[in-house]
């Protein structure tokens, strides 16, 4: 059955042949990350049987309570990628500072950044979770990386991907030559290419946003959502469905396969933050994947891949999906974002009137 299938290792060898000067370090690092994701998938699949559910008594650098699987997945990423001489340093959502490679291991020419377990609020209710990762070139190969080394715009990524631990485990990957999906064959323990050259459908009939934050949204976002909710009788003359999974990986995977748009916009709930999602290990890798699949990723004001990070855990507004929809939202930010009453659906005729 698998004789005519391509494994992840075979795919990476084929990609490497396009670059005769490559020595295989990037391939080796991607395969180490893939092995990490296989190990995490196994822990996730055991659920309560493996004793990995529930929360720890600790918080991460974000001030979020760590789930047991958060800690376990983070440790797996570190232990399975520290020893091979391929990375000069790693940054994780769960660690305040870059992880220093133990002294007994050589330093490599890449940097690895990751969210070891995205959507961990879904763990205890058995919904999809995932891992997100990004690979950058180390400015100073062979020596310990410092914080500033990681502060590169997303356009500098050499690889980005995510694993989704759902009904089947999949690895979605880009090395800058399109987006490709690999499904884990559990008997062989191999990722098999099942979704080559993924392209986001050009038409959108779904949008994903946490509607409980509506009172904190900027006018541009309220206008866009109100128009979608108005359906076929509204200005878009089209019905939309609203989705929200509380897992960036799951939202991304749906959009890659079915189209649509995802919004986690800047809001006024915490004015000190420019957004909710982290730039380095959430927004940047997902943006690289989305653009390679033919979509767009924006803060509402600028392309995410052009944003120069100023902090390892910098947060950012994040909107991505079908190009036409993202462009529309950007236009609303530039045209109608000063007050609540400067667009047709606000004020007395709004779909969500304050006195309704």
Secondary structure, 3 states (H helix, E strand, C coil): CCCCCCEHHHHHHHHHCCCCCCCCHHHHHHHHHHHHHHHHHHHHHHHHHHCCCCEEEEECCCCCEEEHHHHHHHHHHHHHHCCCCCEEEEEECCCCCCECCCCCCCCCCEEEEEEEEECHHHHHHCCCEEEEEEEEECCCCCCCCCHHHHCCCHHHCCEEEEEEECCCEEEEEECCCCEEEEEEECCCCEEEEEECCCCCCCCCCEEECCHHHHHHECHHHHHHHHHHHHHHHCCCCCCCEEECCCCHHHHHHHHHHHCCEEEECCECCCCCCCCCEEHHHHHHHHHHHHHHCCCEEECCCCEHHHCCCCCCCCEECEEEECHHHHHHHHHHHHHCCCCCCCCCCCHHHCCCCCCC
